[in-house]
Amino acid sequence: MQLRTSHRHGRRRGSAVIAASTPRVRALALAISIAHLLSLGGCGDDSLSVPTLEERIGTVIFGPPMLPFPDRGWRASADGGQWLVATGAELLLPVREATDFSLWLDFQPAGEAPPFEILWVGPDGTRERLATTQAESAFRLELTPERLVAGLHRLIVVVDANVELALSTVRARLGEASIDLEPGQRYRYWFVSDLLSFGVTGSEGAEKNGGFVVLGAQPVPIRLPSHDGQLSFRVQNSSHEPAVFRLEARGASTEVRLAPHERAALRLPLRARRPWEPHTATATVEGSNHGLFLWGAPHFRQLGGEDPRSAASPATYVLITLDTMRRDALGSYLAAPDGGEAPAGPARESLTPRLDAFAQGADVVEHAYSTSPWTLPSHASMFTGLAPSRHGAGVVTAALAQDHATLAEQLRAAGISTLGFAGGTLAGFRFGLAQGFDRYFSPSGLEIIGDSLADSALEALDNLPDEAPAFLFINFFDAHYPYLAPADQRARFRLEERLQARSPNDPWRRAVEGDASAFRRLIDREVPLAADGVELLHDAYRAEVAFVDAQFGRLIDHLDALGRLDSAMVVVLADHGEFFGEGGYFSHSNRLDPPLLEIPLFVKWPGQRSGRRLDALASSTDVFTTFLSAAGLEPPRADGVELVEAQLARRTQVVAEEHEAPLHSLFESMRVADHLFAVQQRAQRLLAWETERRCQRGEPGRWSATSCPPEFQRAAEQRLEALRRDARPPLVRIEASPEERAKLKALGYL
C-alpha cells in the first residue's frame, strides 16, 4: 500500500491510536457509542474514555482518517499487475473520524470493460446504489462528507453475470492523501478484510483469531476492570521483520519477540487497581512501520471476586456437530422407540460405542430435525437460533452476515473463552461461522481429518486456565463424502479387498475411492442401482462413522481427565443426514426427505449421569437458546426453544428449508422446487413450494402420502407466511468464487 498524506490531514505512523469499528449490530449489554469506540483517552481521570477490551475486538487500528481494504473477491491477474473483480466483491472502508473532505475513488478499467455498478452500505446498514457505468474509460466515484461518518463502509461491485471486471488502477483520494491499491499486496489487504468481514484473521493455515489488528508499530490503550485478573492474547507478527509485542499495566509487564509470521501466547497477571492507578493497559509493538500486528483471542479473566455469571452456570460448554450423520447410523437410535422395526439405513449394528455410552448419561431426543439438508444454513441456524430464511446464509448471502448476534459472540461478551474447530470447509471462517470465536480453526483445503481436529481441540483445552469458563465448538466432517476413513477402519469392512475385485472403471469403486465425478454420476442417476454397489458405498460411510465415534471418545475422555466433563453442558447433533439409495437418491441437499432431516440429538446437562429418552420434537435452532439459557443469558428473539422437556412438550411444529442459491445450485435429478419448505410435526408434515402442497403421514421407517388435516394445514400455512414476512432480503447476487466452486465440486455439491 502506498500512502501519501499531508501534515494537516493525515496522522504520522506511530501517532495516537484510533480504531475503526466493524458494523456488527450486537444485542449485547456491552454495546457502546461510536464516540467511545473512536476516542483516544489516556491515564488517570481520562482512562474511562479509552475503549474496553470487548470494544477493541473486531477493530483495525491505524493513523489516517480512513483506509480502503479489498476483500477476497478482489483477485490479481496472472501477471499480478491488474485487479480482477467479480460480482459481490467488496471494498471495505473503515473511517475512524468524520472529515470535511469528500472521498474520491478512481477506477481505470484495463481495456474494454463490462457494465458494472457500485452499491454502498453505510455503518448503520443504510443501502444505496451509487453509480452505474459502462466503464469504457476511467470512472470516478465520490463519497461526500455527510456520508463519511465514522465506522465501516462497504462498497459492493456488481458486474454482469459470469464476467470479471479488470482494473489497471484503483486509487482513493481524501483531501491531499492518496492511496493506490496494489494487486501485489492483496494478501495484506485480505488479512485486514478477513477480520472486518468474518470476525477472525491470521496468516495462511488452520488457526484464525478474533481480536484487533494494528497497522504499524504503535501503542494501543485498553481500559480494564479494576479487580484482579489475567490479561491474555495470542499475538501474531504479520510482517517481514522481527517484532516485539509488549503488554504493560499497573506496574507489570511482559513481552515476546516474534519472527515474521510467528505467533505466541502472551499473558499478564494483574493485581486489583489502586485509586491512583489508571484503568488502562497498553499493548505495544516494536517493529516495522509497515507491518500488520494481530492482538488475537483477547481475554481478561477475573481472579477472585464475584463471577458475573450465575453460580449454577457450567464452566464448560461443548457443541459437537457430526457432519452428515444419519440418525440411524448411531446405535442409540437403531431400535425404534415404539419397539417397532429399526429404520432402514446403512447401519444395522452399533458402530458408535462411545456415542452410545455417552447417550446412557444424557437426554436423547427422539424427534430432532435439522433446519436444512446441507452444512452452511444448518450451522447458521444453530449459531443464530433462526430459520434459514431469516438468517439468510446459503439462501441470499454467501456467508452468515455480521449483523447477527451469534451464540459465540454472546458467550464471549459474558466472559467465556470461545474456541471453534471446523472440520469441513463449509463450516470454515470464510462462510461467516467464526464470528465471536477467540480462536477458530478452518480447513485450508476440503477438510481437517477428525484425529487432527481432535488433537487441536485437546491442545487448546490443555492451554485453558483451570476452571476458566469456555465454549468449545467442534465440527467432525469425516462422514461427509468423500468417504475416505483411515486404513484400520476401512479394513474393518474389507473395503480394499472388495474394491480390487471390481473393475477399475466401475463407477461404484471410483466413487468409494473418492472420485467426485463418479459420485456425481450416482447423484444424476446415470448409473443403474446395484445392491452390492450401494452396500459398498454404505460400508465406506460406516467406516467414517466408526472413525468419528473414536475421535468423539478421545474428546470426552480428555474433558473427563481435565475435570471438566461432569460440570459441562455438552450438546451433540448432526447438521443433516445422507441418502443411500432411498428413492434412488444419493448424497444430500436438494430435498427435505426424512433421511436428510432426521438427526441425532443428545444433551448432557451439568452433573447428569443417567440417560433419558425425550419423546419430543426438537430443531437445530434450539441449540442457540439452550446454550444461552444455560449461561444465564437472555436469548434474543429466535425460532428455537430450550432443550428441556417442559418447553419441548409445548412444541407443535418445526420448519426446514432448501433453496436454489448462487452458492448452492440444485441438481435436476433431485430438485423438487427452487424454494422448498417442510413444516414438521412428530407424525405428519407438510411439504410446500410455490405451486403445490403435499402432506405426509409418519410410520415406523417411512413416510407416506396422506390428506392434510385442515387444522394442521392452517397452522403450517401461518408458519410459512411468517417465514416469508421475516425473510432476509438479498443485497446483491453473490456467486461462489473459483476456489469455493472447486471445493464444492469435490464435495459433490456442484
Summary of the structure (lengths in Angstrom):
residues: 750
radius of gyration: 26.4
end to end distance: 37.0
largest distance: 81.2
contacts: 2657
relative contact order: 0.11
helix: 25%
strand: 30%
